[in-house]
Amino acid sequence: MVQSNTTIDEQLRPFPDHTQLPESDGTFVKNFQEHPQSILLTDSIEPVLQELHPDNRYAIGQDCGIYWRETNPPEKGAEAPDWFYVPDVPPRLDGQIRRSYVLWREYITPLIALEFASGTGAEERDRTPLQAVDGTVQKPGKFWVYEKIIRIPYYGIFMINTGELEVYHWEDGTYERLSPNERNHYPINPMNVELGVWQGTYLGLAEQPWLRWWDREGNLLLTGKERAAYAEAQAQQEQQKRQQLVAQLKALTPEQLEELGIDPGLLD
């Protein structure tokens, strides 16, 4: 009988959790737009997620690992989407900030994963399956992992240089590429939003394409700063309307104001 070198303790060792796995694979961010793009998506979708999750049970990952198998080194068993959203999970675990998302600990699959491709998008479309070459298990392609293992319902590839967007929906075991609607947006029905490309400036960067959210009626979802600016503009418009109305009323005689039931003293 061939005896295993694996001890009983090793056989019973529990799978690691997010505190025991690397939070980064050590690679560089590919371009200066990635982090602002992630912030833009997170900031603008927050009010929608608050409505969907009044109990605050959701998590957003930004360039953070999704661990789907245990490997050595550990990071070979993870993919790190540039942005992803998981519904119905706590934002923290045991009071600790999440370092990664570990599927064998939580089981709930992210609803959507987005990749911001700097080059041709070949890495993001890589369908290479899990396989052994010369006895060594090779890391599978990102697209294959999302489609065949994690099975993320929505997968988007945003080409930063060209502003092109591809969105895939998981159906019957495979990804089907979606066609945009009449607004050139992609409905993400479980989130009650649409995903599309917006041309503009953000965080001081020159005008360029950005990945953004819209509501189901096609209204752009604003960031906190944009919402504040919009509210200020609305307040200024209301103030101008009041000032114009007061000026028109002051042009009337006391008798005309009395007929309207307006006290002239209130106009001072």
N, C-alpha and C positions, 0 to 999 in steps of 0.2 A: 504494500500500500504506500502510495506517495503521500507524505505528510506535508501539510502546508506550514510555511514559516510564520503565518499570521497567528498572533496570539488571540486568546479569547477576548481580552480587553480591547484589542484593535477591532475585532469583529463586531463588538457591541458599541464601539465608539459612535456617539450620535453625530449626525451631519452638522457641520458648523453653521453658525448664524451670522448675521450681518456684522457683528462686532469682531468676528474671527476671520473675515475675508478681506482682501485688499479692496480699498475703495477706489483705486485707480490702477490702470494698467501701465502707467508711466509714460504714455504717449503725450505728445504736445497737442494743444488745441490747433486745429488746422488753419484757422484764419481769425482775423479780428472781429468778424461779424457774428461768430457763433454764440458768444455769451450775450451780446445785446439782443440777438434774435431769440434766445431762450427767455430772456427777461421780458421781452415784448409779448411773447405768447402767454407767459404765466401771469403777468400783470393784467392783461386784458380779459383773460378767461376767468379770473378769480370771482367776480360777481355771479357768473353763471354757475360755477361749481358750488358757491355758497347756497344758491337756490336748490341745486340738486342734492346737496349734502348739508342740511341744516345742522347735523350733528358733527360736521367737520371731519367725517371719516373718508378721506381721500388723500392720495399722495401724488406728488409731482416729482419726477426725477429729471435732472439736467446733467447730461454727460456722466451718468451714474450707472454702475454695473447691474445688470439683471443676471443673476446666477441661475443656470438651468441644469448644471451637472457638476459633480465634484471631480476636480482634476489636479494634477501636479505639474506646473504651478497652478494655483487656483484660478487666476485670471483667464486661463485658456478655456475655462468652463463658463465664461460670462460674455455677454454682449452689452455694450454701453450706448444706447440710443442718445442722440443729442437732446431729445426731449421726449418724455413719456408721462402718461397719466394712468393711475390705478384707482378705480372706484372702490368704495366700501372697505378700506383698510385704514388703520389709524396713521396719522402723520408721523407719530413717534412710536417707538417700541420700548416698553418698560421705562418711559420717561427719557429715553435717549434719542438723539437725532439719528435718523437712518444713515448708515454709511453705504448701503447697497440694498438691492431688492432680491431676496432669496426665495425662489419659487418653492423649494422643498420645505420651507418654513411657513409659507402663507397660502400657497395654492391659487390665489386669485390672479388671473392673467391681466396684465395691463390692457386697457381698452384701445389705446392708440400709441404708436411710436413714430417719431419723426426724426429723419436724418437730414442734416444740412451738408450736401455734397460739395466739396471744393473742386474736385476734378471732373472726371467724366461720369461719375456715378457707378463705375464698375464694381467698386467694393460694396456699395449699398445694394446692388442687384446680383451679387454673387450667390449662385444657387448650388455651389459645391457641397455635396452631402458629406456627412460624417463618414470617414473611411480610413483604413490603415494603408500606408504606403511603406513598403520595406519593413513591416513590423511596427512602424510608428504611427500612432493615431494622429491624423492631421486635423487642424482646426477647420471646421466647416465654414461655409460662406454665411454672411450675415442674413441675407434674404432667406436662405434655407432654414436657418435657426428660427427666425421669426415665423416662418410659414409652417414648418413641419414639427417643431418642438414646442416653442412657446405659444404659437397659434394666436398671435395678437390680432384682434379683429380688424383694425385699421392700421395701415402702414403707409407713411408718406415719405417721399424722397424729394427734397427741395434743392434744385441746382442753383447755388448761390450766384454763380457767375452769369447765368443766363436768365434767371428768374423762372425757369420751368418747374412745374410741379407734377409729380406722379403720385396718385393715391390708389392703394390696393385694398380690397376687402376680402377677408377670409370667408370662403364658402365651400362646404363639402370637401374640406381637407386641402384646399389650394387657394392661392391668391388670385383674384380676378381684378384686373385693372379697371378702375371706374372711369366713366366719362363725366365731364363737368356739366353742371346745369346751365340754364340760360344766362346766368350771371358769371359763368366761368368759375364757379365755386363747386366744392365737393361737400355735400351734406354728410355730417357725422351725426346720424340720427339719435343715438343714445345720449349725446351731449346737447341736443337741440341747437346745434350751431352748424355753420358752414366754414370750410377752410379754403383759403384762396391766397392770391398774391396781390399785394398792395404796393404801389409806387410812392415813395415819399422819403422823408428824412426822419431819423430817430437817434437820440442820444448824440447829436452833433455830427453824425456821419452823413456824408453826401447823399443826395437823393439816389435811391436804388431800390430794387425789388425787395420786399419783405414778406415773410409768411405771416398771415394774420387770420383772425376769426371774424365772422359776421353772424348775426342772428338769423333765424329762419326766414325773416322778411327781407334780408339783404342789407341790414343796417350794420355798419362797421362797429365792432366792439372796441370801446375806447380804453386807453390806459388810464391810470389814476390821474396823471398829469393832464391828459387830454380831457378827462371828465371835469377836472377843476377849472380848466380854461374855458370849457363850454359853459359851465355854470356861471362863471364870471361874465362871459359875453352875454348870456341870457339876462343876468341881473342888470348889466349896463343898458341893454335894450329896453328893459322895463323902466329903468330910471329915466331914460330919454323920452319914452312915451308919456310918463307922468309929467315931466317938465314941459313937454309940448302941450299937454292937456291943460296944465295950470296956466300957461301963457295964453291959450285960447280963451280960457274962462276969465282971465284978468282983463281981456279986451271987451268983455261985456259990461253993461251998466248994472248998477246995484238992483234996479228993477228987474232986469232980465235974470240976474242971478237968483233973486227972490222967487221969480216964477219957476225956476228950476229947483227951488228948495235948497239952495247952496248959501251958506253963510260966508259973506265976503272976507270975514276975518280969518277963515281957514286957509285962504290962498296966500297969506303973507308968510 
